[in-house]
Amino acid sequence: MTGAFYAALHLVEAWFAGRGLHFLSHVERDDWIHKTKELRRTVWPRYKELEFQSQRARYQCVPFDKDDVEQRLLVYLADIEREIRKSLC
């Protein structure tokens, strides 16, 4: 889970870097993702869910259901990647 979240984070960072923006904190990055029209609809909710699940894995040691990870959470990562790649081209 943590790997999926940080993969999403780096995709988002690449998108913003292409626009000359770099962030020093999760809070600052979150603010920009949420207020950026191109990212708000698809990327934002999926990114936040991956972040939430990553925190659950790291700090609460919550076990994950393999099917949920494969059929929902990794699909969220793929959705984020697809949206970011559309904007990078």
DAVENVEN-V395577 format. One record per residue. N is the residue number from 1. PHI is phi in degrees with one decimal (999 if undefined). OMEGA is omega in whole degrees, 0 to 359 (999 if undefined). D_LAST is the distance of its C-alpha to the last C-alpha in Angstrom with 2 decimals. Layout:
n=N phi=PHI omega=OMEGA d_last=D_LAST
n=N phi=PHI omega=OMEGA d_last=D_LAST
This chain:
n=1 phi=999 omega=181 d_last=27.64
n=2 phi=-63.5 omega=178 d_last=27.21
n=3 phi=-62.3 omega=179 d_last=24.76
n=4 phi=-64.6 omega=179 d_last=22.62
n=5 phi=-63.0 omega=182 d_last=22.74
n=6 phi=-70.3 omega=172 d_last=21.87
n=7 phi=-63.6 omega=177 d_last=18.93
n=8 phi=-63.3 omega=179 d_last=17.66
n=9 phi=-58.2 omega=181 d_last=18.68
n=10 phi=-68.7 omega=174 d_last=16.73
n=11 phi=-63.1 omega=179 d_last=13.47
n=12 phi=-64.4 omega=178 d_last=14.32
n=13 phi=-58.9 omega=179 d_last=15.44
n=14 phi=-62.0 omega=180 d_last=12.23
n=15 phi=-61.4 omega=180 d_last=10.50
n=16 phi=-69.9 omega=179 d_last=13.54
n=17 phi=-60.9 omega=176 d_last=13.88
n=18 phi=-64.3 omega=178 d_last=10.77
n=19 phi=-112.0 omega=176 d_last=12.91
n=20 phi=80.0 omega=181 d_last=16.03
n=21 phi=-111.5 omega=176 d_last=17.64
n=22 phi=-138.3 omega=186 d_last=19.54
n=23 phi=-117.0 omega=180 d_last=22.13
n=24 phi=-103.4 omega=182 d_last=25.58
n=25 phi=-147.4 omega=175 d_last=26.48
n=26 phi=-63.5 omega=181 d_last=25.52
n=27 phi=-60.9 omega=180 d_last=27.09
n=28 phi=-64.0 omega=179 d_last=24.99
n=29 phi=-62.7 omega=180 d_last=21.70
n=30 phi=-56.5 omega=180 d_last=23.03
n=31 phi=-58.2 omega=181 d_last=23.93
n=32 phi=-69.4 omega=178 d_last=20.50
n=33 phi=-61.1 omega=183 d_last=18.80
n=34 phi=-62.9 omega=184 d_last=21.56
n=35 phi=-94.2 omega=180 d_last=21.39
n=36 phi=-93.5 omega=186 d_last=17.65
n=37 phi=-51.7 omega=184 d_last=17.21
n=38 phi=-67.5 omega=184 d_last=13.69
n=39 phi=-109.3 omega=190 d_last=15.11
n=40 phi=-61.8 omega=189 d_last=18.74
n=41 phi=-73.2 omega=185 d_last=19.09
n=42 phi=-100.1 omega=187 d_last=17.50
n=43 phi=-71.4 omega=187 d_last=16.72
n=44 phi=-54.1 omega=183 d_last=19.88
n=45 phi=-65.4 omega=180 d_last=22.61
n=46 phi=-72.1 omega=177 d_last=21.31
n=47 phi=-59.7 omega=181 d_last=20.77
n=48 phi=-65.6 omega=178 d_last=24.30
n=49 phi=-66.9 omega=177 d_last=25.83
n=50 phi=-63.4 omega=178 d_last=24.52
n=51 phi=-62.8 omega=180 d_last=25.89
n=52 phi=-59.9 omega=181 d_last=29.16
n=53 phi=-67.2 omega=176 d_last=29.62
n=54 phi=-62.7 omega=178 d_last=28.90
n=55 phi=-65.3 omega=177 d_last=31.60
n=56 phi=-61.7 omega=180 d_last=33.95
n=57 phi=-66.3 omega=185 d_last=33.54
n=58 phi=-76.0 omega=190 d_last=34.11
n=59 phi=-101.8 omega=181 d_last=36.81
n=60 phi=-114.3 omega=180 d_last=38.59
n=61 phi=53.3 omega=181 d_last=38.24
n=62 phi=-73.9 omega=176 d_last=37.53
n=63 phi=-73.1 omega=181 d_last=37.37
n=64 phi=-113.6 omega=175 d_last=34.48
n=65 phi=-78.7 omega=183 d_last=34.86
n=66 phi=-54.5 omega=181 d_last=32.93
n=67 phi=-64.8 omega=179 d_last=32.09
n=68 phi=-63.4 omega=179 d_last=30.81
n=69 phi=-63.7 omega=184 d_last=28.54
n=70 phi=-70.4 omega=188 d_last=27.22
n=71 phi=-92.8 omega=181 d_last=27.14
n=72 phi=-127.2 omega=189 d_last=26.01
n=73 phi=-71.4 omega=177 d_last=24.82
n=74 phi=-71.5 omega=173 d_last=22.67
n=75 phi=-66.4 omega=176 d_last=21.25
n=76 phi=-59.5 omega=178 d_last=20.35
n=77 phi=-61.6 omega=178 d_last=18.49
n=78 phi=-62.8 omega=177 d_last=16.59
n=79 phi=-61.5 omega=179 d_last=15.87
n=80 phi=-62.6 omega=180 d_last=14.58
n=81 phi=-60.7 omega=180 d_last=12.31
n=82 phi=-61.7 omega=179 d_last=10.97
n=83 phi=-64.2 omega=180 d_last=10.51
n=84 phi=-65.9 omega=181 d_last=8.91
n=85 phi=-63.1 omega=177 d_last=6.32
n=86 phi=-59.7 omega=183 d_last=5.72
n=87 phi=-79.9 omega=181 d_last=5.58
n=88 phi=-79.1 omega=183 d_last=3.80
n=89 phi=-78.0 omega=999 d_last=0.00
